[in-house]
Amino acid sequence: MIRKRANNLKGFAFQMPSFHQIAGLAVFSVALCAVALTSVAMADGIGGGGSGGGGGGHQTIYGWGWRLYTIAGSGPNDGFRNGTSWSTVRNACQGSSAQIAVFVINDSNRPATQMGYDYHQWWYEPSPYGTYLGRYSGYKGNSGSPWMNMTAAEKGFNALSPAIRSGYDFGRNVSWYCYGTLPQWTTSGTSSVNASIVSPGTRVTWTHRAKNDGPVKTNKAIRASVIRTGFGPASYAATGSSAGVAVGGTVASASKIYTTTLADGGNTLCENLRWSPNSFSSAAAENSLPKCVKVRYSGNVSQQLLFDPADAVVDDSTQIDMKFDASNTTGDPQAVNFDGYVWYDRNYDGVFNAGETKIFTKGGTGVLPRSPTTTNVTNYTETVDLAKGGRICGFWNVSATSPLVTNLDGPDVRCTYIGFTPKLQAWGSDIRVGSSLLQGNNVASLMKAHASTIKSGASTTYTGTWSEYGLFAPYDPDVSTPASSIIDVASSAWPADGSPSATPNQVNWSNLTFGNKFSITGNPVTASCLYGCFASPDDMGSLPNVEKYLSQHGLAGSPKVTVIAAGAGPYNINSDIASDGSGVPRIIIADNIIIRETVTNIDAWLIARNSINTCSKPAGPIDLKLGECKQTLRVNGPIIAKTFIARRLGDVQADKKSVGEVVNLRGDEYIWAYKTTHNGTAYKTTGVKELPPRY
């Protein structure tokens, strides 16, 4: 007796036959070789039923042939001759076939009971041994299902791939094989969500679908559920399908709408679809890729840039303390990026440009704590310098690194002009502002104005005028004791009445010219002036009828004066006006007088019914910047207007003591005007008064 090892190949097991003598013939017994078996026992002899094979047991005369068994069934009733279990065979075919073809022989005592054997064609076929051992004795191949004839059995075996059939021949060493193939369908699934980042209170919709990718209909029922993370219940049921879903059809689906809440802020909410089985050959579950939505915090991150002092204009050399703060109201610590700097804004546009220099920077990253909500990130102090630029600016931006955090606003940009007050020098005689046209009852008009000096920083130095004793402004009729609107001028000089301290009351220190309309007590009087009298304010002519006054007094049309009456509209002075040496001055009268930026000298009287503008750029009267209107303008003559716009800045970046305008109204202008209209009049000195020195 010869034993041979089993041959294993992808779920199909076979054994070469052994032989011994039966009734004087060489009779081969067949035994099934199963998966994972290393050896098998020899089969018992098999007789031909009524042909000397002996009685009882499995005999061909009781029926034999290839029979189909479902993989879910129990297989041959008596198993396999070599003891291989049906579960071993079934597991070999699981996932690839729904049926298993087995060569079986019936039991004589139990005709419906079979046992599996190897199939050897030369033993069961007619040739060469004749019909006694031929297949026509008990052959069931033509009996119909679940039996199948030799042709169908061989065809089923040959349908297997060559790799599986390699080393095995049907009719020689095949006992069983996986018959046919399962519907080889697979599935795939997707999930989607209608947003990626949302705010609390937003309706979010998830949609899930798994489909049959074919190539045939499904033959299994599919169950499904939706897995949820980050919010709500862990999962919820989805719609699955029964068997028979066509290619491309939906095997599982779900849709869910959720409205985010404040509590979801900072969270990531995800859903995905899970379904099983996922293919014809597997009972495993498969998952779609999770689709997630992130929920923004209800709070935010912001920045605050603070200047102290916070004035729009500060004096040169002022110290500015700058605070760079950041706020976090999300309720959680937040990683942020910092971007801050300070620069002199020479272009006056609030933007750091090429050619400008940052004098302080603050960059990098940090974490804003949840409490306190406002954090001081850094500070910077700068003593402003007009020579570096006319405006200093700070830029500060704090941005969260998380897309779930809203940056409340854009960068903070704070700018402060480095101030200086453009200076005007009044040389010579009187300065008059406002009007005090007295009516019969000595009530002043309601037009009010004031003249004052500028105090330089924290020092005690004042910038004033050389004509402080000839200043005049109407008193304020709203106070019980009328007082001049002259403020601070000559405050360093001894008052005329001998008081031991300075006083803002003009009548206490000025009894000259316009000031003589007030008595020493401050009450308006009509008495004659005490010193150096010229025309009183109400005799100086009223705007806009100066031309009438000039005509009535013989100035207009006089060969000794050139009167330029521009009529309606502006009069532009585009170049210097210089005296020609003849002593004939010019008088320019217009609605508005506009002086070009390049003009530096005007020898003329300027009389405007409305305004006089000392500097108009070609683009028109717009806001000025350092470096513009920086040439000093000198006007030799009186200036009379409703509004005097002194726009010259002087070149203060080169010399901080530079002045914008110099108005030189000499006393001889009055003498000339009077003499021109009063031929033959002689002038005499009537009095001399010593005044305190100018400061």
ABEGO torsion letter per residue (X at the ends): XBBBBBBBBGGBBBBBBBBBBBGGBBBBBBBBBBBGBABBBBBBBBBAGAAGAEBEEBBAAAEBEBBBBBAABAEBAAEBAAGBBAAAAAAAABGABABBBBBBBBBAABAABBBBBBBBAAAABAOAAEAAABAABGBAAAAEOABBBAAAAAAAAAABBAAAABGBBBGAABABBBBEBBBBBBBBBBBBBABABBBBGBBBBBBBBBBBAOABBBABBBBBBBBBBGBEBABBBBBBBBBGBBBGBBABBBBBBBBBBAAABGBBBBBBBBBOBABAABABBBBBBBBBBBBBBABBBBBBBBBOBABABBBBGBBBBBBBBBBBAAGBBBBBBBBBBBBBBAAGAGBBBBGBBBABBBBEBBBBBAOBABBBABBBBBBBBAAAEABBBBBBBBBBABAABBBABBBBBBBBBBBBBBBBBBBEBBBBBEBABBBAAGBBBABBBBBBBBBBEABABBBBBAAAAABBBBBBAABABBBBABBGBGAABBBAAGBABBBABAAAABABEAAAABBAAGBBBABBBABGBBBBAAAAEBOAAAAAAAAAAGABGBAABBBBBAEBEBBBBABBBBBAGAGBBBBBBBABBBBBAABABBBBBBBBABBBBABBBAAEBBBBBBGBGABBBBBBEBBBBABBBBABAEBAAABAABBABBBBBBAAAAAAAAAAABBGBBBBBABBBBBBBBX
